[in-house]
């Protein structure tokens, strides 16, 4: 057909269960008909308008899917969707936001930022330098609407017209999604759906789908640490006996941690505990530059591989484990049979000398709670000096131009 590759939406995944499978034409046709045609009760059949499917419709689909869980039986080769008794919609507080509320938030939170950007000497660069984040992105409703607003302003600046053409707006939208849009969600399906929403909105003829893995991430936006907290060490408040904990063990861990922490003094940052993110920032900038300039699937593939290698870099893994361990001390069970997590644990993890079973404990807790450390996940947004935290409450400088969305309930 001579169509350029799109990538992203059609990329292979390690969880694919149909790789190598074959399907006859008749079952495929039946499946397409089920997707493309609906039969409302008492009405003639209707065709689904996929052309105009947007974030609003995907939001309602997302809510419905949160009540279901996919099951694949490789032995019987059966795929089913099962209803959950206590579904993710209730447990994660995931609810679709009406368009009227989205517009109200954008009017009051985003428009003033756009007005300021348009007053800059280089308005185009100022608009493209804006960064907007939804910390509970869901289906991407807020971020799609924000991208539209930024793109309309950008197209107007580029064209010099108050009413730019649809083509000019579409090209601007692709650039905005490449550069300006960020999001986090604790639900992996929500992060994937947000990418789909943005891809559908920003698709541009002849250009591949934007690389978004470095901007749309999975994690608990409310559960993480900062460079300033890491610099201060694990506080005594991390050691409180919760349900199932053994009080003597908790007291023992707290005492050991306090002794280890007080013995460091000003040498804390020299003890192998990384708090900076300069190396992360360099890798993130390389990925972003290649993703922004992408004109074919080879560019997208390079950005994806560089992003993945940066996440598995030894220094990145150590920094993430140290931050995870700091949080894990609040979350881990504390009994005589559990691995103690104290200040020394941070030192060993930072130096790469911790036993494997300690790293495994920290990794398991981080995965279970989906810990998310903003300065490590978005180092191009939150800058931390290489020699220690900045003199700010968080220990970083910078931040997003605007944070938009429904608060995570």
N, C-alpha and C positions, 0 to 999 in steps of 0.2 A: 504493500500500500504506500510505501514511501513515507510513513509516519515516523517522526523522530521519537526516540525512547523517552519515556517520562520519568521512570524510576520511582522511588519512594513508595507510593501506593501499591506498586506491583512487584516490589522487591521480595526476594525469598526470605524465609525466616526459619530459625532452627525449630520452631514449634509447628511448622506445617505438617499436616498429617496426610495430605493428598499428593505429596511429591512422588512422581513416578506412576500415579494412578491413571487409568484410562476410563473414558466415559463415552457412551454411545450418543448419537445425535438425538434420539427421541427423549431420553431422560434429561439431556441438557435443554432441549426445547421446552419440556414441561417445567423445568426449574425457572427458566427465563420468563415463561408465562406467569408463573406464580409471583415473580418479582415485579413484573411489568403491568399486570392487570389485576384489579380488585373488583369484587362483586358486592357492593353495598346491598343490604337487605331491602327488597322491594324496589330496587333501582337497576337500570341497565348497567352493564359492565363499564368500568372506567379505566383509562390508562394512567399509570403513575407518571407524573411530570418530573422526571429526574433532571431535566434541564434546569429547573428552577429550585432544585433541592438546596437549601442553605442551612446555616447554623441554627436557625429557629426550628426547622424540622428535625435536624439531627439532635437537637436538645431533647425533644420529646422521645425520640428513639433511644437516646442514652438513658433516660429515666426508666424506660420499659426494660432495657437490657440489664439494668442493675438488679432487677428482680429475678434474673435467670443466670444459670451457670452452665457452660458447655461441658459435655462429657463425651469422651471418645473411647470406645472399647476396641482396642486393636485386634483382639481375638475374633470378635464377631463382626468387625468392620462396621460398627454402628455409631452414628453421631447423634446425640440428643441434646435438647435444651431443657433443663430442669428448674422448676421454681424453688427458690430458697425460702425457708421459713422466716428467718430473720435476715432480710436482704441488705445488700450494700447501700441501697438508697437510704435506709433508716440509720444504719450504723455509721455511715460516713457523712450524713447530713447533705446528701447530694440532691439538689432540686433545681429545676430549670427556672431561669430568671426571665420574666416577661420583657418584651422589647421596650415597653414604656419605661420601665425602671432602668434598663440599660441606657436608654437615651438620656434620662435624667442624670445619671452618674457621669456620662460623658460630657454633658452640657456644663456641669459644675467642676469636674476634675480635669478633663482633657482639653476642652476648648481654650481655657486661659493659657495653658502651656503652648498650644498651637499659635495663639495670638502673639505670644512673646517670641516664638521662633520666627514668625513671619516678619518681625521688626528687625531681625538681624541683618547685617550687610550682605551676607550670603544666605538668603532664606532657604534655598534648596538644600544646602549642606546642613543647615540648622534643623530642618525638618527630618532629614535622613539620619541625623545624630540622636534623635529622640529615642528613648527606650521605654516601652510600656509593658507592665507585667500584671498578670492575674494569678495570684497565689493559690487559687482553687479553680482552675481553668475550665473544668467540666468539658462540655462539648465545644468550647471556644467562642460562645456567643459574644461575650464582652470583647474579646480580642479581635474577632472578625469585624465587629462594629467600629472598634478603635482604628483598625487598619484602613477601613473605608474612609473614615474622617481624615486621617493623615494623608491618604492617597489623593483625596479630592483637593486638599490644600496644595499638595506637592504638584499635582498636574496643573493646577491654576498658576502656580509660580513658574513652572517650566514653560507653559504655553503663553503666559501673559494674558490669558483670557479668564473672565470670571466663570465661564461655563465651558470647560474643556471637553473635548470629544470623548466618547466612551473608550476609544482605543488608547488615548492618552492617560485616562484614569486607570485602565487595566494595566498598562506598563508601569505606572507609578505604584499600583497596588502590589505588583510582583516585587518591586524594589523595597517597599515598606515591609512586607512580610519577611523578606530576606534579612533586613537589618534591625527593625524596630520592635518586633513582637516577641515577648517572652511569656512563659507560663509554667506552672507547677501543679501537679495533682497527685494525691495519694493513690488514686486508682489508675493502674496502667491502661485500662481500656479508655478512660477519659482522656489521657494524654494522646493516645492513638487517634481518638475521635477528633480531638482538637486539631491535630495535624491534618486530618482529612478535611475538616471544615476550612482551614486556611488554604489547603491545596485547591479545593473546589473554587474558592473565592478568588485566588490570585493566579490561576493558570493563565499563561500567556503563550500564544501561538509560537511554535518553534523553540521554546525554552523549556528545559526540564523542570520538574517540580522542585521547589526549594528544599534545600537540606535544612531540616528543623530539629534534628536530634540534640543539637547543642543549645537550643533555645527553649524547647518544650521538654520538660523533664518530669520524672516520676519521683515523688518523695512527699514527706509530711512537712509542709511549709512552716508548721508551728513547732517542730521538734528538731532542734539542732543547737549548735554552739557558735561562738564568735571568737576571733583572735584575742580579744580582751579577756574573755572568760578562760580561755586556754592559758593565757599568760599568768593568770592568778592561781592556776592549779585547781585541783578538784576540791570543792568546798566541803566542810563538815556536813552541810545539809544533805549531801548526797547519801549519807549513811543514816537512814532512819528505818526502823523496823516496820515493814509492811506485812500484809497477810502472808503467812508462810515463811517469813524470815525468822532466823534464830537470833535473839537479842544479844547473846554473848558474842556471836560471830560478828554482828553489826558493830558492836562496841570495839571489838578487836581490830576490824578493818579501819574504822574511823581513827583510832589511835595511831595505827601504823601509817595511815595516809597523812595525818597531821605532822607526825615526826619527819616523814620523808619530804613533805612539802616545805616545812620550815627550815630544813637543812640546805635548801637550794639558794635562797636569797637572790642576789642579782645575777647569779650564774644560770638562772632558769633556762634562758634561751640557748645557753651553750651546752645544755645537758641532753641534746638530741631530740628535743621536743619542737617540731616545726610548727610555726604559727603564720608564716608568710605565705604568699601565693604568687610570687613573681614568675616561677617556672610554669605554673598553671596558666598564668595570664599570657605568656608568650605562645604557648600551644593553642590557646583559645583564639588568639588573634590570627594565627596562621590558618586555622579552620575557617574562621569568619571571612577572611580575605578571599580564600579560594571559593567558599560557598557563594559569596556575593558576586564574584566574577564568573561563576559557572555558566557555561553555554552548551554543555553536553554532559552525558552521563559519566564520562571519564572524570570530569571535574568533581561531580557529585560523589563519585566513588572514592576519589582521593580524599575529599573532606571527611567522608564517613570513616575511612581507614585511619586517617590522622587523628580524628576525634576518639576513636576506639583505642588506638595505641597510647594516646595521652592519658586516658583513664586508667590504663594498666601500667603506666610508667611507675618505676619503683618509688620515686619520690612522691608521686601523686597518691599511690596506695598507702604509703606511710602516713602522709598528712591526713588522709581520710580516716585511717584507722585510729590515729590519735584523737581526732575529733569525735569519732564514733565511740571510742572508749570513755572519753569524758562524759558523754551522755549515758553510756551504758552503765556507769556506776550508779546512776539514779534508778535504772530500770531492771538491773539484774537481780536474780534471787540471791539471798545471802544466808547460806547455811554452811555447816562444816564441810560438806561435800562439794561446794561450789568453788570455782576459781576466784580468788580475791582480786579485785580490780582497784588499784591504788595509784598514787603518784608514780611509783616505780614502774608500773605497767605502762604508763604514758612514755616514760623514758625509753624503755626497751622497745616499744612499738615504733617510736620515732627514730631510734637508732637501727632498727631492723634486726634486733637481737632477741626479740620475744620468741618463746617456744611456739611451735605451730598450733598447739591446742589452745593457747591464749588468743592467738589471732582468730582461730575458728570460733571461739566463744564470742568475741567482739563482732565478727562478721555476721554471726547468726542473729545477735540482738539487733544489729543495724538493719538487717534484711527484714526481720519481723516487724520492726517499728518504722521502717522506711525513713531512717534519719536523714536529714537534709541540712547541709551547711552552706549557706548562701555564698560565702566568700570562696569556697572551693568549687561550687557548681557553676557560678557565674563570675569567674575571676576578672573578666574584662569590665564588669560593672562595679565590683567591690574591690578596691585596691588595698593591699596590705604590703608595707615595706618589707624588704628581704631581711632586715635586721631586727624585726619585731613589730608589734602592733603599733598602729598610728595612735596619736594622742586624742582619741575620740572615745565615747562611751562603748562603742562596739569594737574598736580597734581597726576599723577600716575607714576609708574615705570613698566618696562617690555614692552611687545608688541609681535607682531608676528615675526617669523623668516623671513618671506617673505610675501609681499602683492602682489598678481598677478591678472591680469585681464585687461579687457578693462575699462578705466575710465568711470564712469556714465556720459554720454553726457547730 
